[in-house]
Amino acid sequence: MWDLLKTNIFPYDWIILAVGLINIIILIILIIKTWNLNSLLKLNISANEKNPYAVIKKFFDESGKITKIEKLRDKENFWYSLFVNVIAIFPLLGMLGTIIALLKLSSGSENLMQNFYSALTSTFWGMVFAVGFKIIDAFVSAKVEANEKAVSLRLQQFLELEQKEKIKIRKKSESAPELQEVSV
């Protein structure tokens, strides 16, 4: 069986194997992006913190928009979407190899069995990669969804802290002139 699989790699199956290697690289990048976002989201702000806004200020840009977490989330979503879409290509590549091999059968090729085996191995590799990556996707998608929920929660917390900080600053600035008038 392995000899048969090896002999059919070069005519058709190398494309499936190459796309499989590309998807492994995409998966590694996705795992790194997911890990980075997850570690950033683990920021703990204790209830005793005097100024929790100062702790999270590093996530804001000059205009007051939260950018770092959103950028990491967008990158994670891009790589996850790419990973999932490449998974969907494997059965199609397997069917393409099968069709090409079967078309050679109808052209009156002398090596009937070899073309038939080529058709089967293309389907085999397409299914192996599709099923294998789909199993991996079950684990990765859970982490991506957890990160998405955590990002939403963290953004909500950051915006609430930002509003409280703005109110606090406004109250200080409003009470400062009164203190100056009293001391004069």
N, C-alpha and C positions, 0 to 999 in steps of 0.2 A: 504494500500500500504506500509506504513512504517513498519507494522508488518511483512509483507512478506520480505522486505529488511533486517530487523533485523534477521529473522530466517535463512537467507541464508548467513549471514556473515561468520559463522564458517566453513561450508563445503568448500567453494571456495573463497569467496570474501575477506577474511581476507588478502590474498596475495596482492590483488590490493590495499586495504587500507594501508597495510604496505609499499608498494612501494610508495604510495601517500605521506605518512608521511616522508619517506626518501627523496622524491623529494622536499618536503617543506623545509627540513633541507638544502638540496643542494641550493635551491632558496635563503634562508637566507644568506648562506655563499657567494653566488654569489652577492647578493645585497651589502654585506659588502665589498667585493673585488672591486666591481664597484665604490662604494662610496669612498673608499680609493684612488683608481687610479684617480678618478675625482677630488678629493680635492688636490691631488698632482699636477695635470695638471693645476690648477688655479694659478700657480706661475706667477705673473705679474712683468715684468721688464720694468721700465719706460724709456722713451727716454733720460731723464736727468741723468740716472745712469752713474757714472764715470767709473765703471768697471762691466758691466753686467755679465762678465764671472765669477767673484767672487760670484755672487748671485747663479749661476747655478752649480758651482763647486761641490756642495754637491751631485749631481746626478752621478758624475763620480767616478770610482774606481781608484786605483793607476796606472793602465795601460792606463788610459784615455778612457776606454770604459764606455758608459752610461749603468748602470746596474739596478738601482732602478726602473726606469719607465718600463724598459723591463721586469723585473721580475714580477712586479705587473700586467703588461699586459698579460704575459704568464699565471699567476695564474687565472686572470679573464677569459681568453679564455678557460682554462682547465675546470673551474666550469661551464661556459656557455655551453660548448660542452657536459658535463655530464648531465646538466639540460635538454637540448634539446633531447639528446638520450634517457633519461628515459621517456620523454613524448611519444616517439614513441613506447615504450613498453606497454603502457596501453591498446590500442586496441588489441594487441596480447594477453595480459593476459585475457582480456574479452572474446576473442575467445577461449582461452584455457579452461577457466571455462565453457563456453558454450559447447564445444566439450566433456569435461569430463561428464557434466550433461546429454548430449544427448546420450553418449555411455551407460550410465546406463539405459536409456530408452530402448535401443535395447537388453539389457541383460534380459529383462522380469521383470523388477523391479515392485513391487506391488504398489509403490507410484508414479504413472505416473505424476500426476499434480505437485507434489513437485519437481520432477526432471526437469520438464518443466519450472517451476518458477525459479529454480536454474540457469538454462541455461540463462534465460532472465535477471536475476539480475546481473550475471557476465558481460554480455554485457553492461548492464546499467552502472555499476560502471566503467568499462573500458572506456566507452564513456564520462561519466561525468568528470573523471580525465583528459582524453586527451583533451577535449574541454576547460575545466577550465584552465589547465596549458598552453594550446596554446594561450588563451587570455592573460594570464600573460606574455607569451613569446613575444607577440607583443610589449609590453611596455619595457620589459627588453632588447630585441634585439636592439631597437632604441638607448638605452643608451650605450650598448656595442659597437655598430657601431660608435657612436659619440666619445666614448673614443678611439677607434682604430684610427679614423681620427685625433683626438687631439694628440695622441701619435706620430703618423707619423710626424705631423707638428712640435711638440715640439722637437722631435729628430733632425729634419732638422735644426731647429733654434739653437739647442745646438751645433750641429756640425759646423754650420757657425760661431757661436761665438767662438768656440774652435779654428777654423782656423785663425780667426782674432787675437785672443790672441797669438797664436804661431807666427804669422807674426810680431806682435807688440814686442814680447819678442826677436825675432831674430833681428829686427831692432835696438832695444836697445843694444843688445849684440854686434852688428856690429859697432855701433856708439860709444860705450864706449871706445875701444882702441884708437880711433881717438882723443877723448877728452883728454885722458891721454897723448898722444904724444904732443898735442898742449900746455898743461899746463906745460910740462917739459922744 
